Amino acid sequence: MSKSSSVHSLLTPDAFTLVLVDFQPQMAFAVKNIDGQTLINNAVGVAKAAKIFNIPTILTTVAEKSFSGPTFRQLKAVLPDAKDFDRTSMNCWEDKAVRAEIERIGRKKIVLAGLWTTACINFPTIQLLEEGYEVYVIADACGDVSQVAHDMSIARMVQAGAVPMTWLQFVLELQRDWARQETYEAVNQLAMEHAGAYGVGIQYARAVLGAHASEGGH
């Protein structure tokens, strides 16, 4: 049986580009759908996963020098070598430099996270879908001016064909198999640092079962 064209496959590290959009102070001030510290935690979790799995990552800002300020320093600390593009358009896909970089990388799946869901995630998602890309949106690493604004934006993108996910789902989807030892320890460390009770559970298992406790059976 052939795979349905309506099914969006699981993400693999070699298949997509990550675009982190406008994680800037001025944009964060108005965010109401998610606590500020949780937003930073989740965004950093995404960035660390991108580093672990060697995902090509683009950072974008809007009016960095004149209005919105720099990308969160926590993200820059994780991804110091990621290409950073400042622009005037709300829609990063309409920025020639960002578009050229996405096309240069050449991957047909795009994962997006950033501020605000209403415009800076919604607008490029719809246009990328129209141009034949598969788009995945990390919903809990996006912020908006209200819960309704965020929810309606996610609903509109899903209606258009985008795939919603959470930051932890993103990490686990990339790891997929705990026997993949080349990333196993880094993913567990990421979970302990950023995944709340799940990370505490890993710490507990290692304390009770020993340092070599492993879901991979080794």
N, C-alpha and C positions, 0 to 999 in steps of 0.2 A: 504494500500500500504506500503510495507516495505521501510525503509530508504535506499537510494542508498549508496553503499559502497564507492562511490567516494566523498561523502559529509562529510566534516570534521565539526563536531558539534561545537556549541558555547562553549566557555570555561566556566567552573564552578570552583569555588575555591577548590573543593575536588578532582579534576580530573587530575591535572598536577603539574609538578615540574618546577620551574624557575631556569635557569642557566645563570648567568651573567659572561661573559667571558672576561677577560683581559682588564678591564677598568683601564689601567695603563698609567703613563705619557709617557714612551718611545713609546708605541703603539699609543698614541694620537697625538704625534708630527707630524706624517706623514699623518694624516687624512685630506682629501681634499673635501670629498663629503658633509660634514656638518660642520657648524661653531662650534668651540670648546665649546662655552658657551651653544649653543643649544643642543649639544650632552650631556653635563653634566646635563642640565635641564631635558632632556627626560629620561636619565638613572635614575636620582633621582626620577622622576615621576613613573617609573616602580617599583623601590625599595619601594617607599611609598605605592603603591598599593599592593605590595606583603605583606607588613606589615599589612595594613588595613584588608586584606582578609586572613591572616594567611597562606600564601602560603609557602611551603617548598622551601627554596632558597639556591642555591650553588653558591659561589663566586670562580672563578678560576683565577690564575695568571700564567704567564710564566716567568721563570728566574727572580723572584722578587728581589732577593738580588744581583744578578750579572749583570743585564742588564736593566730590564724594570721598576723597581720601584714598590711601593705598589699600591694596589687598591685605586682609588680616595677616598679621605677622606670623601667626601660628601656621597658616598654610604655606607662606613663603619659606618658613623654616624647614618644612617637610619637603617642599618641592623647589629648592633654590634654582634649579636649572630649567624649570618649565618656562616655555615662551609666554611672555606677558604682553597683551595687546590692549591699548587704551583706545577708546572710540567715542563718538558722539551719539550714534544710533542706539536706541533702546534694544534693537534686534541685532545681536552679534553676527547673525548670518548675512545681514545686509552690509556689514563692514567688509571692505575689500580685502584687507589684510588677514582677518580671521577666516574668511571664506577661502582665501588662497592657501592658508596653512592647513585647513581641514582637507582640502582637495589634494594638497601635496602629500599628506599622510596617506590618503587614499582608502581609508576604511569606510565601509558602508553602514556600519552601526555607530551611533553617537550616543554617549551617555552624558546627560546634563544634570547639573545641580547649581543652585545659586539664588540670587535675589533680584527682583521679586518674581514670584511665580506668575503673577498677572501678565507681565510684559516680557521681561528679559529671559524667561524660560518658555512661556507660552508662544510668543511670536516666532522665535527660531524653530521651535519644535514643529509648528504647523507648516512652515515653509520647507524645512528639511524633509518632512514626510511627503510633501507635494513633489519634491525632487527625487524621490525614490530611496531616501535613507530610512533605516530603522532607527527609531529614537526611544531611548529608555530614560526615564526621569526619576531621580532619587528624591522621593517626595519629602522625606524627613530631613533632607539637607537643602530644602528650599524654604524661603521665608516670604511672607506677604503681609499686607497692611491689616488684614483681618482673617479670621478662620474661614469666613464665607468666601473671601477673595481667593484664598489658597485653594479651597475645595472646588470652587467653580472652575478655576484654571486647570486643576488636575482632571476634572470631569471633561472639560472641553478637549484637552489633549488626548485623553483616553478615547473619547468619541472619534477623534481624528485618526487614531491608530497607534498612539504612543503606548509604551509599557511602563506602568508605575512600579516602583520598588522602594525598599528601604535601604539605608546604608549598610546594615548588617547583612541583609539578603545579598547585596552587591558583593560583599567580602566572601560570604559562604559560597556563592555561585562561582566565584573565581577559584576558590580552593577545591570545592567539589568532593575531593577524596582525601581523607586524612592520611592516607599512605603516601601522599606527595610530600616527601620529606624536605624537598628543597625550599618549600614555603611554609611548612607546618609550624615551625617554631615562631616565625615572624608573625603569622596569623594569630597564633595563640597569645603572643605578646600584645598584639593590637587589641584583641578581645579583652585581655586583662586591663588594659589602659582605658578603653573607651566603650566597652559593651555592658557596663553596669553589672546586674546580677549574674549574667552569663559569665562575665569575666571573673567575678568573685567565685563562681562555681569551679572554674578552672584552677584558681588558686587553692581552693579547698581540696579538690581532687589530688593535686600535687602534694599538699601538706599531709593528707591522710594516706595516699597510696605511694607516695614517694615522687621524687623529681622526674622519674621516667614514666609516670602515668601518661598514657597516650591513647587517643581515639583510633589511632592507626594500628593498634595491636602490636606495637614494637616495644 
